[in-house]
């Protein structure tokens, strides 16, 4: 399954302003376009960002009103990583820059939402189903149904705290896609959706919609053996680990 990147969804038609422009020009730009913020560019480099909020305390020049602290991301960044940064920083959009910090686009929370709507989860399920059938020489069936969150057994032991917060956000707004589980006898192995499952557990959500791959024989799959070795039995056993944001996002501060 394709792993989407910022470049797949970012808007390249970017409106920018200059530090020496008057703030009245920015007000006119807001009224004309409906946008609430604009990257500030000097030469070809990003030096700041100005928002509608910055214009509450009116200054004559953009350079006096803009914020010199800008959170940016990169075209090759995974879309999910950019989403985590947006949730962490509380931004609805991030400028996208190249390696020389030149702005080349913008990614917004609506772009993130669009990627979720378009995500091809059935393709992922079909690939997993074929893999299991070919590896173990067995038959499976697939259906979409509700599963009990408390019955899910994880098959990984670490999750990202930022992605967890993102999944909590999605669940509250009804945006989360189905999880993927494998049903063997009376055991429900969680294959895809560990962050969603833990977010649901902590939010008091009892059931989640899932693609359920049912194995027609009572065998021990490799993912279950791995979970045994890690000592992972319930969602409570999952450990949160801090992300590394190298080449995912950066804070640019101009002098």
N, C-alpha and C positions, 0 to 999 in steps of 0.2 A: 504494500500500500504506500502511496506517495506521502512523504513527509513534507507538508507545506511550509514554505518559508515566507518571510516578510515580503520579498520581491514578488511573490505570487498574488498578493492582495493589496499592496500599497498603491496609492494614487500618485502618479508621477507629475500631474499638472499642479504644481506647487506655487501658491501665492506667497510672496515674501515682501518685506519692507526693509528700508535702509535706516540706519541709526540717525541720519541727518534729516529724515522726513519729519514733518509736523504731525502731532498726534491727531489733529483735526482730519488729516488725510486717512488715518487709521480708522477713525470713527466712520467716515464716509465709506471706507472699504467694508467695514462690518455691516453697515446698513445695506450696502449693495449686494454683498455675497451671502450674508447670513452666517458667516464663519465667526467664531468667537476668539480666535487666536491666530497669530502669524509669526513664523520664524523671521528673525532679523539677520540680514546678511550684509556683511561688509566685504566688498570685492567679491570673492566666491566663497568665503568662509562663514560659517554660522557663528554668530557672536551673542545671540540672545533670543528671547521670545517675548512677545507682547500680547497680552490678553485683554479682553473687555474689562476684566476686574482691575487691571493696571490703570485703566483710564478713568477710574472713579476719582482718583486724586490727579486732576488734570495737570499735565506738564506740557511745555511747548514742543519738546522734541522727543522722538522715539527713544533716543539714547538715554534720556532722563527717566523715562517711565518703564522701560523694558526690564525683564529679569535677565541677569547675566548667567544664571544657573539653568542649564537646559539638559533634560534627560533625552538622549537620542538612542536610536537603534540602527541596525545595519541590514542591508538587503538579504544577506545570507543567514541571518538569524532565524531559527525556527519560530514559526508563528506562535506556538504555545509559549515559548520563552518570552517573546515580546509581550504577550498577554499577561504573563506573571509580573513583568516589570510595571505594566500599566496598573494592575491591581495593587501592587505594592506601593507605588508612588501616588496613586490616586489620580492618574491622568486619563483623559478620554482619548488622547491621541499622542503620538510620538513622531517627531521628525526623523526621517531616515537619511543617513549620511554615508558618503563613501569613505575610503581609508584616509583621505585628506581633510575630512570633516566638512566636505562640501555637501549641502543639502540636495538630495535627489528625489525626495518624495515624502509622503506622510502615511502613517498607518493609524487607523482609528478603531474605536471599540465596535463600530458598526461593521468594519472589515472583519474583525474577529468573530462577530456574530454570524456574518455571511459565510465564513469558513466552516463554522459548526453546522450550519444548515446544509452545506454542500458536501460535508464529509462522507466518504463512501464506506461506512461501517460494514454493510453486507459483504463487500469485497474482502474485507479483513476476515470476516467469519468464514467465508467460502475457502479462503486460503488455509486457514487453521484447520477446517474440517478435512480438507484433502490431505493435509500433513498428517493428521492423526490417523486417518484411514490407511494411508500408505505405509506409515511407520509401524503400526501395530497390526495391520492386516485385519481390520475390523470394520464394522458398519456403524454409522452414526445417523442420527436424525437431528434436524434443527428446527426450532420454533422460537417465537418471541412470546415471552410470558413474564409475569411478575415472580421475583424470587425474594425470599426473606433475607434481609441484610445480616441478621445475626447468625445465619447458617453458612455464610460465605467463608471459605478457607483461602487465605491469601497464598500466592505462589511466588511472591517477592517479599523482601524484608525491609526495604527502605522506600521512603517517599519524600517528595519535595514539599516543604511547608508552604512555599509560594504557590505551587500548583494546587495544593490542598485548599488554600484560601480562594483560588480561582474557581475550583469545583463547588465550593460552598456558595459562592456568588451565583453560579449557574443554576444550582439546585433551587435556590430561593426564587429564581426567576423562571423556572421551568424550562431551562435551555439545555439541560444535560442530555447527552445521547445515551443509548442503552449500554450497559456493561456487557461483557462477554464471559460466560461461564461454561465449564464442562461438567456435566452430571454423570457420575459413575456410581451406580447403586444408590445409596442414600447420602453420598458425599457431593457437595457442590464446590467445585474448585474455581476460584476467581482467576481468570486469565488476563482480562483487560478491563481496567476501570478501578484500580486500587484507590486512587484519590477520591473518585466519586463515591465509592463504597464507604470509606472512612468518613467522608464529609456527611454522608447520609446518616451514619451511625451517630456521629456527634450532634447532628441536627435533630435527632429523634425520629427520623424517617424510617419506617419499618420495612418497606418493600421498594425495590427498584425494578424498572423494566430491563430485561436482559435478553440477549440472544443466547438461548440454551442449547448447547451441543450435547446430546445424550448418547453415551457410549452403550452399545448393546451387550457388553460383557463386563463382569466385575474384575477389572484388572487395575494394577497400580501404574499410573502414568509417570513419566519421567519428572514432570513438574511437581507431582505429589511427593515423589522421593526426595526432590530438592527441598521442598517445604519441610519434610521430616528432618533432613540434615540440618536445616537452619533453625529448627525448633519453632516454626511458625504454624500456629493452629487457628488463631482468631484474628480479627481485624485489630484488636487491642495490642497485638504483638508487633504491629508495624512501627518502625522507628522513623522519626523525621530527621532529615539531614539537610544542612544548609546548601543552597545552590551556589555554584560559581557563575558569575556573570561576565566572565572574560569573553569579549567579542560578542556578547549578547546585547548589552546596553552600556551606556557610559554617561556620566554627568560632565558636560562641558561647562566650564566657567571662564568667562572672559574678564580681563583686567579692567 
